[in-house]
Amino acid sequence: MKRKLAVIVALGLVAGAVSAGFAIAAGGDEQPLTGSQLDKATDAALAHTGGGTVVETEADSDDVPYSVEVRLDNGRVVEVEVDEKFDVVAEETDDDAKGEDESGNDDPANQEESEDED
């Protein structure tokens, strides 16, 4: 009986550690936007930037309800912060994404170099 309990406790600890690892890898407790929030926040961000491609969205990011990262046609990525009324309240250059795509890979120029080394 004690062995079964020990195994259950150990499995619970492992599951908790794995879950915590996913939360850290995902950037903490921010969640991607979905549904009408996604539609309204991305519409507001794209109208503000004059177009581009949405590369990431987050709810409850940095003291604003919504954050939308947009890759502009010139390749620059900006983070557009949107309030609860879906009005843009701030825009800043996203330094985290400079030279990286959202999967964390280096930009294509760096990928070519690493492919040549294989």
Secondary structure as UniProt FT lines:
FT   HELIX           2..25
FT   TURN            26..27
FT   HELIX           35..49
FT   STRAND          53..61
FT   TURN            62..63
FT   STRAND          64..71
FT   TURN            73..74
FT   STRAND          77..82
FT   TURN            84..85
FT   STRAND          88..93
FT   HELIX           95..97
FT   TURN            98..99
FT   TURN            102..103
FT   HELIX           108..117
//
